[in-house]
Every structure is written in structure tokens, then in C-alpha cells.
Amino acid sequence: MKPSVSPNGVPGSGSFRRWIPAVGSPKTFFVLMGMLIVACIAGGFIPQNSEPSSYEAFYGAVGRVIVSLGLDDVFGSAWFLVLLSVSALNLVVCTVHRWETIRRQPGITIAHLAVLLLLAGGAVRGVSALRGTMSLEVGQTAWSFRGTSGEETTLPFSVRLDDFQIRYWDGERHVLHVFRESGNVRDSVLLSTGSFVPLDRAGLKILPLAFYPDFTLEEGGAVSRGEARRNPAWSLEFKNGATTWRQFVFARFPEFRSKSAPSGFRFYYEYIPGRVRQYESRLMVVIEGRTPLERTVNVNSPMTYDGYRFYQAGFDPDNPRLSILHVVKDPSVGWVYAGFFLLIVGLGWVCADRFRNSP
């Protein structure tokens, strides 16, 4: 049996013409674009590349569905790459099938090319983009970062954290609540080292002696293990008439009662952290002892070097010297920017042609 031959002599072109309307249909294009838009919305709405257990903890049973469908890594999933490939094939076939019409409209041709670049950029990102996190303490240097799948990725240079600062809208507050059973008196005072603070209603004077961010007891007495507010405590001196005593108060152990305190008084220490306004890292790129780049990174201002971007991602409230960075290397950025630029040019050309041809 002889293969079908079209009038132009191309074998098999009869079969080719039969499936062109389905593959290159504009309706198919809009359906695929709708699916891509839904996928991108899902990728923007659902946190990406987190630990699988975190999805179940946050979303419950739906979290398992999110992970099983690959919605925890939309832009790197196999189904998203297949969707991009099918969309690109649809656009190419649609363009070839209607080439005689499209080539007479340069704006539409450029817009088609722009969409292809955007699809190609999405594919490049899904296949070759690198993402991960890096945690550094002040003075520490790292040569790698942990990828989203837990693998270690080596950098072609090292990164050193020279300084880390947390800036607040307002400072932290230390509030001591005093309850005196006789007369059912309640009063509160802000603690800060200095002179005696009178509490007239409770009949007390309080002298804050020392603050311990992370209280512990050693042989020499009370000390703080560091500046992290893991176990905030105060050493206080109280005066009630002729009676004077000292005691510790703890934010995490509000029911603690000192044996030296007279009966009838209860004290509750409340630690209120400051509201964080900004946190920023002073990073240095180091190559063979040289420092080709030094930059302060904050939430809205990343550092870029050799194709890698370092974003300020967070910090550890229990360790004020630790900075958490998000590391990204995305080769698709140039493709996407070029696609958007050509899309603007193409659509602008189409609008200009219609304006010139309008009566």
C-alpha cells in the first residue's frame, strides 16, 4: 500500500494535515495557557520546596495530596515541564500552519516568538535552576549550600558572613507584674537596670540588678549562656518597709517563688520581644584570599555574583548571630526577560498597525 501523497508531493502529509487542526488549534492553545496560569497560581500560593512533613503539618490530609501531585515544586515537576513542551509544540504547529497569514503581520510573529521564549525560559528553569539555603554565623565561611532535596551543592567561590544585624521598630520590653494578696492589689512596672522603681500601690521598691538573656547556674553563681533570649531572667532587689530581699524572676517559669520573698506577694515576669523591622547580612565573596565583592544583603536587596543570587531569608530568634540565606541560580532569567521584551514589542506593533489601518 502506497503512502498518502499530498498535492505538493510530501509523503504522509495527508495524515499530517489530519492531526494539525487538533495540535495547532487556537482553542488548544488557550486551554494550555489556562492550565499554565492555574499551575503558576498554585506555585505562587503554595509554599515551594519546603520539607514534605511541613505540608501535612500545615494543610493536614491535603498536604499529602500536595506532595504526591508535585505541587510542592511546581516549576521543577515533570508534569509542568511536559505542559510547557506541549504548549510550545502547539504554538509552533499553529505558527507553521498559519504562516502565510502570520508572516504578513510582523507584530504577531514577534509575539509568537516571545511566547516561545517564555515557555523555553520556564523549561530551562525547571531543568537547570538551583535553589537552596545557607546558614551562617558571624565570622563563618561556607563553600556550599543545601539544595531543596537535601543535597549539598558546591559553590565556585566561598561566602563569609562578616556581620549580621536585626533592626526593630521598637525595643524589647521586660514587664514585672506584682500581685499583693492583702487588698487584692495589682501593679506592673517596666524593668531596666538602674535605680529603685517605686510601686506605691503594692508598697514596694524594686531595684533591677542584672538581666540574664539565657539564665543558668554554675559553680560561681548565675550566668548567661549567651545573648539569645532562650531563658530570660532578672535578678531583682525588693524593699517593703524595713524588709529587703533578693530573688530571680523567669519569663518561662512564671510560677517560680523565691524562699526569701515574704508571703503575700506574687511576681510574674513577662518578656515581650521587639517588633522586627529589618534584618541584614554583610556578606563577602572570597576567592583564593581575594574579596571581589562585599555587600549588605536584606530582604529586598540580594547579592549577585557569578550567576548566583543570595537573598536574606530569615534568622534564628534563639541565635542573634545566625543568618539564614536563600541561594538561587536561575539561567532562565535572560530568556524570560527577552520574552517579555519581545511580547511588548510585538503587541505594540500590532496595536500600531491597527491604529494606522483604522478609518
C-alpha positions in Angstrom: 0.0 0.0 0.0 1.5 3.4 -1.0 1.8 6.1 1.5 -0.6 9.0 1.0 0.8 11.8 -1.1 -0.3 15.4 -0.9 -0.6 17.6 -3.9 2.8 19.1 -3.1 4.4 15.6 -3.1 5.2 15.2 0.6 4.6 11.6 1.7 2.3 11.3 4.7 1.2 14.8 4.6 -2.4 13.7 4.5 -2.0 12.2 7.9 -0.1 15.3 9.0 -2.9 17.5 7.8 -5.4 15.5 9.8 -3.7 16.0 13.2 -2.6 19.6 12.6 -6.1 21.1 13.4 -6.0 19.4 16.9 -2.4 20.1 17.8 -2.2 23.6 16.3 -5.7 24.7 17.3 -6.0 28.2 18.9 -8.6 26.6 21.2 -6.0 24.1 22.4 -3.5 27.0 22.9 -5.9 28.9 25.2 -6.7 25.7 27.1 -3.0 25.0 27.6 -2.4 28.7 28.6 -5.2 28.4 31.1 -3.6 25.3 32.6 -0.2 27.1 32.8 -1.8 30.1 34.5 -3.5 27.8 37.1 -0.2 26.0 37.7 1.6 29.3 38.2 -1.0 30.5 40.6 -0.7 27.2 42.6 3.1 27.6 42.6 2.7 31.2 43.9 0.1 30.3 46.5 1.6 27.1 47.9 5.0 27.5 49.6 7.6 25.8 47.3 10.4 23.4 48.2 9.6 23.0 51.9 10.0 19.8 53.8 7.3 17.3 52.9 6.3 16.9 56.6 5.6 20.7 56.8 2.8 20.5 54.2 1.0 17.8 56.2 1.5 19.8 59.4 0.1 22.9 57.9 -2.6 21.6 55.5 -3.5 18.3 57.2 -4.5 15.5 54.8 -4.4 17.9 51.9 -0.7 18.2 52.4 -0.1 14.6 51.3 -2.0 15.3 48.1 0.1 18.5 47.5 3.3 16.5 47.8 2.0 13.5 45.8 0.9 15.8 42.9 4.2 17.7 42.9 2.6 20.9 43.9 5.4 21.5 46.4 7.8 22.0 43.5 5.5 23.1 40.6 8.1 24.7 38.4 10.5 21.8 38.6 8.0 19.0 38.4 7.8 16.6 35.4 4.2 17.4 34.6 4.9 21.2 34.5 7.8 20.6 32.0 5.5 18.3 29.9 2.8 21.0 29.9 5.4 23.6 28.8 6.6 21.3 26.0 3.1 20.6 24.7 2.3 24.3 24.8 5.5 25.1 22.8 4.6 22.3 20.3 1.1 23.7 19.9 2.4 27.2 19.3 5.0 26.0 16.7 2.4 23.9 14.8 -0.1 26.8 15.0 2.5 29.2 13.6 3.6 26.9 10.8 0.0 26.1 9.8 -0.9 29.7 9.5 2.5 31.0 8.3 1.2 32.7 5.2 -1.2 34.8 7.3 1.2 35.4 10.2 4.3 36.5 8.1 2.3 39.4 6.8 1.9 40.7 10.4 5.3 41.2 12.0 3.8 42.1 15.3 2.0 38.8 15.6 5.2 36.9 14.5 7.2 38.7 17.2 4.5 37.9 19.8 4.6 34.2 18.9 8.4 34.2 19.3 8.0 36.0 22.7 5.7 33.3 24.0 8.1 30.6 22.8 10.9 32.3 24.7 8.8 32.5 27.8 8.0 28.8 27.5 11.6 28.0 26.9 12.6 30.0 29.9 10.2 28.0 32.1 11.7 24.8 30.8 15.2 26.0 31.4 14.3 27.0 34.9 12.6 23.7 35.7 15.6 21.6 34.4 18.7 23.6 35.4 17.8 26.1 38.2 19.5 25.6 41.5 17.8 26.6 44.8 18.7 26.0 48.4 19.5 27.6 51.8 22.7 28.5 53.6 23.0 29.2 57.3 26.0 31.2 58.6 27.1 32.6 61.9 29.0 35.8 62.1 32.6 35.1 61.1 31.8 31.8 59.4 32.6 30.9 55.8 30.8 28.4 53.6 31.7 26.8 50.3 28.3 25.1 49.6 24.6 25.3 50.3 21.9 22.7 50.9 19.6 22.2 48.0 15.8 21.8 48.2 16.1 18.0 48.1 18.7 18.0 50.9 21.8 17.6 48.6 24.9 19.7 49.1 25.8 21.9 46.2 29.3 23.3 46.0 29.9 26.9 45.1 32.7 28.0 42.7 33.7 30.5 45.5 33.2 30.9 49.2 30.8 33.2 51.2 31.7 34.8 54.5 29.3 36.4 56.9 31.1 39.5 58.2 28.2 40.9 60.3 24.5 40.4 61.0 22.1 42.9 62.3 18.5 42.7 63.4 16.7 46.1 63.4 13.5 46.7 65.3 10.6 49.0 65.1 10.7 49.2 68.9 12.9 47.6 71.5 12.1 44.6 73.6 10.2 45.1 76.9 10.5 43.5 80.3 7.4 43.8 82.4 7.1 42.7 86.0 3.6 42.2 87.3 3.2 42.4 91.0 0.2 40.9 93.0 -0.3 41.6 96.7 -2.9 39.4 98.3 -3.8 41.9 101.0 -6.1 44.4 99.4 -6.1 42.5 96.2 -3.5 45.0 94.7 -2.2 44.5 91.2 0.6 46.7 89.6 3.1 46.5 86.8 6.5 48.1 86.0 9.0 48.1 83.2 12.3 46.7 84.2 15.7 48.2 83.3 18.9 48.3 85.2 19.3 51.5 87.3 17.8 53.0 90.4 14.9 51.8 92.6 11.5 51.9 91.0 8.6 52.6 93.4 5.3 50.7 93.3 3.3 52.7 95.7 0.1 50.7 95.3 1.9 47.5 96.3 4.1 49.3 98.9 7.3 48.1 97.2 10.5 49.5 95.8 12.3 47.4 93.1 15.9 47.6 92.0 16.7 45.6 88.8 20.2 44.3 89.4 21.0 42.2 86.3 19.4 40.8 83.2 20.3 37.2 82.0 19.2 36.5 78.4 19.8 32.8 78.8 19.9 32.1 82.5 21.8 29.2 84.0 23.5 28.4 87.3 27.2 27.5 87.6 29.6 27.0 90.5 30.3 30.7 90.6 26.6 31.6 90.6 24.2 32.9 88.0 25.4 33.5 84.4 24.0 33.8 80.9 25.0 31.2 78.3 24.7 33.8 75.5 22.7 36.7 74.2 19.9 34.6 72.8 16.6 35.0 74.7 16.3 31.3 75.5 15.7 31.7 79.2 15.3 35.4 80.1 15.6 36.2 83.8 16.2 39.1 86.1 17.9 39.4 89.4 15.9 41.9 91.5 16.1 43.5 94.9 12.9 44.3 96.7 12.2 46.7 99.6 8.9 46.5 101.6 9.3 48.9 104.6 12.2 47.6 106.6 12.2 44.2 104.8 14.7 43.7 101.9 15.3 40.6 99.8 16.6 39.5 96.5 15.2 37.0 94.1 15.2 35.8 90.5 12.2 36.0 88.2 11.9 34.0 85.0 9.8 34.6 81.9 9.5 30.8 81.2 8.8 29.9 84.8 6.2 32.4 86.0 5.2 30.4 89.0 8.7 30.4 90.5 8.7 31.7 94.1 11.8 32.6 96.0 12.1 31.3 99.6 13.4 34.7 100.6 10.3 36.5 99.5 7.7 37.3 102.2 4.3 35.7 102.0 1.5 37.7 100.4 3.5 38.7 97.2 3.5 37.1 93.8 5.6 38.2 90.9 5.3 37.4 87.2 7.9 38.5 84.7 6.7 38.9 81.1 9.3 39.2 78.3 8.0 41.0 75.1 10.3 40.8 72.1 10.7 43.9 69.9 9.0 44.0 66.5 11.5 43.2 63.8 11.7 45.9 61.1 14.6 44.5 59.0 17.4 42.1 59.2 20.5 42.3 57.1 23.8 40.4 56.5 27.2 41.8 55.5 28.4 39.2 53.0 31.9 38.8 51.4 32.7 36.7 48.4 36.1 35.1 48.9 38.3 33.6 46.1 41.8 32.5 46.9 42.2 35.1 49.6 40.7 37.9 47.5 37.4 39.6 48.2 36.0 40.6 44.8 32.6 41.6 46.2 31.3 42.8 49.6 27.6 43.7 50.0 25.0 44.2 52.6 22.0 41.9 51.9 18.5 42.5 53.2 15.0 41.2 52.3 14.6 43.5 49.3 18.2 43.7 48.2 20.0 40.4 47.3 23.7 39.9 46.4 24.5 38.6 42.9 27.8 37.0 41.9 28.8 34.6 39.1 25.1 33.8 38.3 24.2 33.1 42.0 21.8 35.2 44.0 21.9 35.4 47.8 18.6 36.5 49.4 18.1 37.3 53.1 15.6 34.6 54.1 15.4 34.8 57.9 17.2 34.4 61.2 17.2 32.3 64.3 15.4 34.0 67.2 17.5 31.8 69.6 20.8 32.8 68.0 21.1 36.5 67.1 24.4 35.8 65.3 22.9 33.3 62.8 21.7 34.5 59.4 19.6 32.3 57.0 20.2 32.9 53.3 18.3 31.7 50.3 20.6 30.8 47.3 19.3 30.7 43.7 21.0 30.2 40.4 18.4 30.6 37.6 19.7 30.5 33.9 16.2 31.2 32.7 16.2 34.9 33.7 17.6 36.1 30.4 15.1 34.0 28.4 12.1 35.4 30.4 13.3 39.0 30.2 13.8 38.6 26.4 10.4 37.0 26.1 8.6 39.8 27.9 10.5 42.5 25.9 9.6 40.9 22.6 6.0 40.4 23.8 5.7 44.2 24.5 7.3 45.0 21.1 5.0 42.5 19.3 1.8 43.7 20.9 2.8 47.3 20.4 3.4 46.6 16.7 0.0 45.0 16.4 -1.7 48.0 18.1 0.3 50.4 15.8 -0.8 48.5 12.7 -4.4 48.6 13.7 -4.2 52.3 14.5 -2.7 53.1 11.1 -5.3 50.9 9.2 -8.3 52.2 11.1 -10.5 54.6 9.1 
